[in-house]
């Protein structure tokens, strides 16, 4: 059986090889390895050319909207937040356009961490720019495992079950859900940790990083939908 092509979003960063330090297209290998283990063929997508997005959507079987720096607040009509890293505007523009095109074309999407925020903003939703401002604790910023409650009737729930223990530090979160999105996973303080696109072949977003663990089910589900 042929392997469906799965696009993985990437970013520009300075990188060193030999005596050279140059801007490079970077993607943590854990994404490509997870896609490959699930039976897909990973393709890294540099945030370069908005004109190529329709070609990507036509040629790819599925898309991983990968993690990274926080989405710029201007993308959803908020003031910039000085406590978060400087946003990468070129990546925001590219990934928001890619997400919208993939949703319209019914291309399977797995949106991870930042990627879930991109998907929500692409659908007209908003984010909490600095999560500690709206909570009386900072557990979401800690590198400690916590249990997420998942709707068992959702595609996410069918893949991972009704509870999942994750490590998912984040300083942004979903505020208003975008059009067509449904919250399907929550922390114990009701912060949204997972979303799904209603009526879409496979459109799942999670706050945590399934590519970093030994749990392949979400990538299995993405690749199966891409077939």
N, C-alpha and C positions, 0 to 999 in steps of 0.2 A: 504494500500500500504506500502510495507516495506521501511525502511529508508536506503538509501545508506550510506556506511561508508565513511566519509570524514576525511582524515589525515591532521593534523595541525602540522607544524614543531614547535619545541620548543628549549630551550637552557638550559645549565647548569649555575646555579647561586647559591651563598650561600643564604640559607633561614633559618629563625628562627621559631621553633615551641616549645612551652614550654621552657625548659632550654637548648634546643639543637640548635646548629648552624651547619648545614651540607649542602653539595652540594645537590641541588635538580634539578629535571627536571621541568622547569617553562614555563607556557604559560598563558598569560593574559586571563581571563575567557571570555572576550568580543568575542574572536574568536569562542569558543565553543558555546556560547549563540547564536551568529549569525547563525552558521551552524544549530543548533537545531531548531531555529525559522523558518528556511527555509525548514525544513523537513528532514535534514540529521542527521546522528549519528556521533558526533565528536569523533575522536581518536587522542590523542596526540602522536607525534612521537619523541622520544628522539634521539639526534644526536649521536648514539652509534655505530651502526654496519653497515658498508657498505655492508656486505654480506647479510643483510636482505632486501636490497632495492628492489630486484626483487620480493620478497614475498609481500612487501608493494604494489608494483605496480599491482601485480596480484590480491590482495585481496581488494584494495580500489576502491571505485567508483569515487573519486576525491581527490584533494590535495590542501590545502591552504599553500602557501609559505609565512610565516608570517614575520612581521617586526622585527626589532632588530638593533644591531650595524652594522656599515658599513662593506661592503664586503672588505676583505683584497686586497690591490692593487696588490700584487703578483699573485692573481688569474687571472688577465687580463694583466699581463706584465708591470705594472707600478711600480715605486718606492713607498715605504711607505710614507704616509702623516702624519706628526707628530701632526697635529692639530685635528685629529679624534681619537676616542677611539681605544684602542688596539683591532685588529681584533680577532675573535674567529675562529682559524684555523680549529678546529674539526667540528664546525658548517658549515663553508664554504665548506669543503670537502664533508660532508654528503649531504648538500642541493644541491650542484652543481651536484653530482651524481644522487640524487633523481630527480632533474628537468630533466636531460638528459634522464633518464629511463622513466619518465612519458611522455615526449614529444614523444619518440620513440614508446611507447605503446599506444599513443593517449588517455591517461587518462586526464580528465578535470582538469585544473589548474586555480586557482585564486591566483595571485602573488601580494602581498601587500607591498608597500614601499620597504624595503630591499629585499623583495621577488621578486619585479620586477627587481631589479638589479641582483639578483641571476639568474633569468631566462635569462636575457640578456647576462650575462657572460657565462652561461652554453651553450648558442647558439653561442659562439665565439665573442660576442660583448665586448665593453669596456665602462668604466665609466669615468666621470670627477671626480677625487679624491677629489677636494675641489672647489665647485661651485663658491664661491665668487671671486676666482682668474680669472674667465673668464667673469664675469658680472660687470657692473658698479653700482650694487645695491646689497642689501642683503635681498630682500623681501622673497626669498625662505627659509630663516632662521627664519622668524618671525611667531609668533603664531597668525596670522591674516587671516581671510578668504579672498580668492581670487577666481575669476571665471576662470574655465578651459573650453576651447573650445574642443568639441568632434566631431569626424566624425560620421555623422548620419547613414552612411552605415555599420558601424562596429558593432560587437556584444556588445561592450561597449556602443556605442551610442544608440542601441536599448534598452538597459537596463536602462540607466540613462538620455537619451536625448542629445541634442546638446550642452548644457551648464550645468555645475554643479559647485556650490560654495563649496569650500573645505578649510580645514585648514590642511596644509601638509608641515611643516617645514622639510627641508632636506639639507644636505651639499654635497651630491653626486648626480649625474644625469647621464643619458645615454649620452654617447659620440657617439660611433659607434654602430648601431643596429646589433644584432646577426643574424645569418642565419635564414631565415623564419619569422623574426619579422617585423612588420609594425607599425610605429608610428600612433596612432589614437586619441591622446589627447595632447593638448599643453597649456602652460601658455601664457600670452600675450607677453612674450619675446622669444617665440618659444622653450623654454625648454620642452622636452618631458615629459608628465605627464601620458601617457597611451600607452600601446603596445598590440598587438595581434599576435598570431601565425597563419600564413596563412595556410589554409588547415587542421587545427586541429579542433577536435570536439568542444573544448572550452579551449582556452589558452589566458587568459587576465591578463595583469599586470597593476596596477595603483600605482601612487606615493602617494596617500592619504590613509586614514584608514577608509574604509566603515564600518568596524565592530564597530566603536565607535559611529556611528550616528544612526538615526532612519530610514535610507534608506536601506531596505533589498534587493533591486533588484539584485545586483550583486551576493549575496549569493543564492537568488532564482534561478538565471540563472545557477550558478555552480551546485546546487543540481539537477535541472531539467536535465542538461547535464549528470550528474552522473547516473541518472535513466536509 
